[in-house]
Amino acid sequence: MMPSYFFAHGAPSIVLEDNEYTQLLKNFKDHTPRPKAIVLFSAHWEESVQTVSAAETYETIYDFGGFQDELYEMTYPAKSDRSLSEHVRALFEKHGIQSVLNERRGLDHGAWAVLKLLYPEADIPVVALSVNRHLSNEQQYQIGKALSELREQDVLIIGSGGTVHNLGRLKWSSEGIDKWAEQFDNWLQNKLESWDTEALFQYQELAPNAQESVPTSEHFIPLLLAMGSGDSNRQAKLLHRSYQYGNLSLSCWQFN
């Protein structure tokens, strides 16, 4: 069964960087069975109804400003898979989750920056999925769980976001790590590894420094979605964790 993954996508410039985390992403395909397709939830695609992409070939969306010129010249011309998009919708319907298709939207940087590091050839079909910050944490988990059988069909499920993601607190020239960010991620690691969903669904109230670490939830949601897709075996493994700019976490979680 294909594991599912959560990848922090950091700043858009991550695709240009060479560090321990980007090396993990670049080497990912060498240590993971090649998937037939990829289903990816991006923090940068928010909709009030669960939306499933079905564009024939994706345009590259540059949903950021002020970064290196090279980023605006990059493309990731992945193709979709209409039959998989329809299958995803059928799984959502089976579990009572309303969803719609979107045949126009391209891939935002939460999707293409990660995918360009993982599979730079853009030769694996991709189905992108939206997130909805207005649902409960348990509902997020259930959305991921609804897709869990895709893992048996060699489909790679990815959540792309960030656990500590507070742009207002970034220190662009800092090489240290803020304790409050580390404390939140340590709490999170404990609850993920013990698969304590009761605590995780209440992380805003229970986790130390939760409001500072997750001022808005759209980047945290993909973690719950990826975790939910691993509900059958309930095994979480931290593959990497580091920080940029004082507190922007770069983490990778594997759910078996």
C-alpha positions, 0 to 999 in steps of 0.5 A: 500500500502506498504511504501518504505524505505531508510536505511543508512547502515553505516559501516559494523559493524552496524550489531553488534551494539546496539544503537537507530538506530539499535534498530529501524531496529531490531524492524521494523518488529514488526511495519510493515506488513510482505512483500511477498518479498523485492526489494533492491537497494544497493550502493555497487553494481554498474553496467553500465546497470540496473541489477536484481539479480536472484540467487537461494540462495545468497552467502554472500559477505564480501566486506570490510576489517579490521573489527571484525572477527565475521562479516566474519562468518555471513551469510544471506542465503536469497533466490531470487524469479525468477518470481519477478526478471522477473516481475521487468525486465518487469516493467523496459522494460515497462518504457523504462529502459534497464535491465539484469539478474544476476544469480550468484552475492550474497548479498553485505554488503549494502544489507545483513547487513541491512536485517540481522537487519530487518529480521534476519531469512532470510525467505523473498525472496529478489531481489537485484538491482544495481545502476549506478552513471552515470545517472542523478538524475532524471533518478534515480528517474524514475527508482524507480518510474518504480517499484512503483506498486510493493508496491501494491503487498506487495513488500517492496522496500528498498534503502540502502546507506547513505546521508552523506558518506565521508570516508575521513572525518570520525573521528573514535574517535569523539562523536560530529557532524560536522556542515557541515554534519548536514547542508546538511542533514537539507537541504535534509530533507526540500526538501524531506518533501516538495517533491521538486524534482526540487531542489533535482535533483540539490542537487550538486549545491544547497545544502550546503556542497554537495561536502563534504557530497556526494563526490561520488554519489553511496550512495546517489542514493538509496535515490532517487530510494526509493523516486521515488517509492513513487511518487504516494502519495509523502509523505516523513517521517524521522524516524531516523537520527543520526551520527557516527564518526563525520559525517557518517549519519545514517538515515531512510526515509519512503515514502508513 
